[in-house]
Amino acid sequence: MGRPRLVATDLDGTALRSDGTVSPRTAAAFALVEEAGATLVFVTGRPPRWMHTVAGAVRHRGLAICANGALVYDLHTEEIVKSRLIQPDVLEEVVGRLREKVPDLSFSVEYEGGFAHESDFRLGGWDRKAVGGLSVAADTLTSRPCAKLLALHPGMDPDLLHEAVCGLVGDRVTPTHSSGRALIEMSAHGVTKASALAELAETQGIGPAEVVAFGDMPNDLPMLRWAGTSYAVANAHPTVLAAVDHVASANDEDGVARVLEDIFR
């Protein structure tokens, strides 16, 4: 491919090492993109509160699309500059429908600033260490707009759970998954990594043909299908590997950096 005008990459499992760090090689490759005059956008399921380390590693340059498209985050100021939230009435309806049909689910929500969870929601590693997460009752959980609603099942296959959730509430929210466990992430209806990236690209007069995107999990599929050129890393989910134009080396082998070096050097 020729040089793209925009590079969009997922973070965890894609551009980051498995320990969550930005390798020196990857940081240098990101700098190459910007030195060439192209736009670099991180497009991640992470909430902004997980972005400080990444922002520092890239010298606080550029924008990030967080929470699977719900939030646009300025890495320079570390502030949210745009949001697409799920409203409380939708939250209450979605939780009610899912609770009725899949009773073993527990829920948490990601707000613009902070998060909350039900007492039986098993937190992941990042959130176990976080400050500010509240254990609350379900009616409190759904009482204010949020960027992302999360539903966790103790034992279902993630792909089967995703299929079930889509069938039950896909008319009210947009479900996806990315963690490898039975954790479904729901955004406002129609909000995906692709919708937010397309909107951002349009403001710069950039079309899909001028974009290269990298990902590894099902939440990346809309973005990878939208971009003119798509890469999965070798460790990606099977559905992602089947959907892309190209496969790069695994995340722990600096696959994204290798491709960017080839393109921008």
C-alpha positions as CSV (number, residue, x, y, z in Angstrom):
1,M,0.0,0.0,0.0
2,G,1.0,3.6,-0.3
3,R,1.4,5.8,2.7
4,P,-1.8,6.1,4.6
5,R,-3.0,9.5,5.9
6,L,-4.3,7.9,9.1
7,V,-3.1,5.0,11.2
8,A,-5.7,3.5,13.6
9,T,-4.6,0.9,16.1
10,D,-6.1,-1.0,19.0
11,L,-3.9,-1.2,22.1
12,D,-4.3,-4.2,24.3
13,G,-3.3,-7.4,22.5
14,T,-2.4,-5.5,19.4
15,A,0.1,-2.6,19.7
16,L,0.9,-3.2,23.4
17,R,2.9,-6.0,24.8
18,S,1.0,-8.6,26.8
19,D,2.2,-6.8,30.0
20,G,0.4,-3.6,28.8
21,T,3.6,-1.7,28.0
22,V,4.5,0.2,24.8
23,S,7.8,-1.3,23.7
24,P,10.6,1.1,22.6
25,R,10.3,-0.2,19.1
26,T,6.6,0.5,19.0
27,A,7.0,4.0,20.4
28,A,9.6,4.8,17.8
29,A,7.3,3.5,15.0
30,F,4.5,5.7,16.3
31,A,6.9,8.6,16.1
32,L,7.6,7.7,12.4
33,V,3.9,8.0,11.6
34,E,3.7,11.5,13.0
35,E,7.0,12.6,11.4
36,A,5.6,11.6,8.1
37,G,2.6,13.9,8.6
38,A,0.1,11.1,9.1
39,T,-2.5,11.1,11.9
40,L,-2.1,8.4,14.6
41,V,-5.2,7.4,16.5
42,F,-5.5,4.8,19.3
43,V,-8.8,3.1,19.1
44,T,-9.4,1.1,22.2
45,G,-11.9,-0.5,24.5
46,R,-10.0,1.0,27.4
47,P,-11.6,3.8,29.4
48,P,-9.7,7.1,29.7
49,R,-8.6,6.3,33.2
50,W,-6.4,3.5,31.8
51,M,-4.7,5.8,29.3
52,H,-2.3,7.8,31.4
53,T,0.7,5.4,30.9
54,V,0.1,5.2,27.2
55,A,-0.2,8.9,26.9
56,G,3.1,9.3,28.6
57,A,4.8,6.7,26.3
58,V,3.8,8.7,23.2
59,R,4.7,12.1,24.7
60,H,1.0,13.1,25.1
61,R,0.5,13.4,21.4
62,G,-2.7,12.9,19.4
63,L,-6.2,11.6,20.2
64,A,-7.6,8.4,21.4
65,I,-11.0,6.8,20.8
66,C,-11.8,5.1,24.1
67,A,-14.6,2.8,25.4
68,N,-15.1,1.2,21.9
69,G,-16.1,4.5,20.3
70,A,-18.1,6.1,23.1
71,L,-15.4,8.7,24.2
72,V,-12.8,10.7,22.3
73,Y,-9.9,11.6,24.5
74,D,-7.2,14.2,24.0
75,L,-3.9,12.7,25.0
76,H,-2.2,16.1,25.4
77,T,-4.7,17.5,28.0
78,E,-5.9,14.0,29.1
79,E,-9.5,15.2,28.9
80,I,-12.6,13.8,27.2
81,V,-13.5,16.0,24.3
82,K,-16.6,14.1,22.9
83,S,-18.9,11.5,24.3
84,R,-21.8,9.2,23.1
85,L,-23.4,7.8,26.2
86,I,-26.1,5.2,27.1
87,Q,-29.0,7.0,28.8
88,P,-30.4,5.7,32.1
89,D,-33.7,4.6,30.7
90,V,-31.9,2.4,28.2
91,L,-29.6,1.1,30.8
92,E,-32.5,0.0,33.0
93,E,-34.3,-1.7,30.2
94,V,-31.2,-3.5,29.0
95,V,-30.2,-4.8,32.4
96,G,-33.8,-5.9,33.0
97,R,-34.0,-7.9,29.8
98,L,-30.7,-9.5,30.3
99,R,-31.3,-10.3,34.0
100,E,-34.6,-12.0,33.0
101,K,-33.1,-14.3,30.4
102,V,-29.5,-14.8,31.7
103,P,-29.9,-14.7,35.5
104,D,-26.2,-15.5,36.3
105,L,-25.0,-12.2,34.8
106,S,-23.5,-9.4,36.9
107,F,-23.0,-5.8,35.8
108,S,-20.7,-2.9,35.9
109,V,-20.7,0.5,34.2
110,E,-18.0,2.8,32.9
111,Y,-18.8,6.5,33.4
112,E,-17.0,9.4,31.8
113,G,-15.0,9.6,35.1
114,G,-14.8,6.4,37.1
115,F,-16.7,3.2,37.3
116,A,-19.2,1.3,39.4
117,H,-20.1,-2.4,39.8
118,E,-22.4,-4.8,41.5
119,S,-21.0,-6.5,44.5
120,D,-20.8,-9.9,42.7
121,F,-19.1,-8.5,39.6
122,R,-15.6,-10.1,39.4
123,L,-13.2,-7.2,38.6
124,G,-10.4,-7.7,36.2
125,G,-6.8,-7.0,37.1
126,W,-6.7,-3.3,36.2
127,D,-9.8,-2.5,38.2
128,R,-8.8,-4.5,41.2
129,K,-6.0,-2.1,41.6
130,A,-8.0,1.0,40.7
131,V,-9.1,3.7,43.1
132,G,-12.7,5.1,43.0
133,G,-14.7,2.1,41.8
134,L,-17.9,1.8,43.8
135,S,-19.9,-1.4,44.7
136,V,-23.5,-0.3,44.2
137,A,-27.0,-1.7,43.8
138,A,-28.4,-2.2,40.3
139,D,-30.8,0.7,40.5
140,T,-27.9,3.0,41.4
141,L,-25.8,1.5,38.6
142,T,-28.3,2.5,36.0
143,S,-29.2,5.9,37.4
144,R,-26.8,8.1,35.3
145,P,-25.5,8.0,31.7
146,C,-22.5,5.9,31.0
147,A,-20.0,5.2,28.3
148,K,-20.1,1.4,28.6
149,L,-22.3,-1.2,30.3
150,L,-20.5,-4.5,31.0
151,A,-22.1,-7.9,31.7
152,L,-20.1,-10.7,33.1
153,H,-21.1,-14.4,33.1
154,P,-19.2,-16.9,35.4
155,G,-18.9,-19.7,32.8
156,M,-20.3,-19.1,29.3
157,D,-18.2,-19.2,26.2
158,P,-17.6,-15.5,25.2
159,D,-18.7,-15.9,21.6
160,L,-21.9,-17.7,22.6
161,L,-22.7,-15.1,25.3
162,H,-22.1,-12.3,22.8
163,E,-24.6,-14.0,20.4
164,A,-27.2,-14.3,23.1
165,V,-26.8,-10.7,24.3
166,C,-27.1,-9.4,20.7
167,G,-30.3,-11.3,20.3
168,L,-31.8,-9.9,23.5
169,V,-30.7,-6.3,23.5
170,G,-29.1,-5.6,20.2
171,D,-31.9,-3.2,19.3
172,R,-31.1,-0.9,22.2
173,V,-27.3,-1.1,22.6
174,T,-24.3,-2.3,20.5
175,P,-22.7,-5.3,22.2
176,T,-19.2,-6.6,21.6
177,H,-16.4,-8.4,23.5
178,S,-12.6,-8.1,23.7
179,S,-11.2,-9.6,26.9
180,G,-11.2,-13.4,26.3
181,R,-13.5,-14.0,29.2
182,A,-17.3,-14.0,29.2
183,L,-17.5,-10.2,29.5
184,I,-19.8,-8.3,27.1
185,E,-19.2,-4.6,26.6
186,M,-22.2,-2.6,25.5
187,S,-22.1,0.9,23.9
188,A,-24.9,3.2,22.9
189,H,-26.8,1.9,19.9
190,G,-24.7,2.3,16.7
191,V,-21.6,3.3,18.6
192,T,-18.5,1.3,17.6
193,K,-14.8,1.9,17.0
194,A,-15.7,2.4,13.3
195,S,-18.4,5.0,13.9
196,A,-16.1,7.2,16.0
197,L,-13.1,6.7,13.7
198,A,-15.1,7.5,10.6
199,E,-16.4,10.7,12.2
200,L,-12.9,11.7,13.3
201,A,-11.4,11.0,9.8
202,E,-14.1,13.0,8.1
203,T,-13.2,16.1,10.1
204,Q,-9.8,15.8,8.5
205,G,-11.0,15.1,5.0
206,I,-9.7,11.5,5.2
207,G,-11.6,8.6,3.6
208,P,-11.5,4.9,4.4
209,A,-9.1,4.2,1.5
210,E,-6.5,6.4,3.2
211,V,-6.6,4.5,6.5
212,V,-4.7,1.5,7.8
213,A,-6.1,-0.2,10.9
214,F,-4.8,-2.8,13.3
215,G,-6.7,-5.0,15.8
216,D,-7.0,-8.4,17.5
217,M,-10.5,-8.9,19.0
218,P,-14.2,-8.8,17.9
219,N,-14.6,-5.2,19.1
220,D,-12.1,-4.3,16.4
221,L,-14.1,-5.8,13.5
222,P,-16.2,-2.8,12.6
223,M,-13.0,-0.6,12.4
224,L,-11.1,-3.2,10.4
225,R,-14.0,-3.6,7.9
226,W,-14.3,0.1,7.5
227,A,-10.6,0.9,6.9
228,G,-9.2,0.6,3.4
229,T,-6.3,-1.6,4.7
230,S,-6.7,-3.9,7.7
231,Y,-4.2,-5.9,9.7
232,A,-4.7,-8.5,12.5
233,V,-1.8,-9.4,14.7
234,A,-1.0,-13.1,14.6
235,N,-2.4,-13.7,18.1
236,A,-5.8,-12.3,17.1
237,H,-9.3,-13.9,17.6
238,P,-10.1,-16.3,14.8
239,T,-13.0,-14.2,13.5
240,V,-10.6,-11.2,13.2
241,L,-7.9,-13.2,11.4
242,A,-10.6,-14.3,8.9
243,A,-11.8,-10.8,8.3
244,V,-8.6,-8.8,7.5
245,D,-6.5,-8.1,4.5
246,H,-3.2,-8.9,6.1
247,V,-1.7,-10.6,9.2
248,A,1.2,-9.0,11.1
249,S,3.5,-10.6,13.7
250,A,2.1,-11.0,17.2
251,N,1.8,-8.2,19.7
252,D,4.7,-9.5,21.8
253,E,6.8,-9.5,18.6
254,D,6.1,-5.8,17.8
255,G,3.9,-6.7,14.8
256,V,2.3,-3.3,14.5
257,A,5.7,-1.6,14.7
258,R,7.1,-3.8,12.0
259,V,4.4,-2.9,9.6
260,L,4.6,0.8,10.3
261,E,8.4,0.7,9.8
262,D,7.8,-0.9,6.3
263,I,5.3,1.8,5.4
264,F,6.9,4.9,6.8
265,R,10.6,4.3,6.3
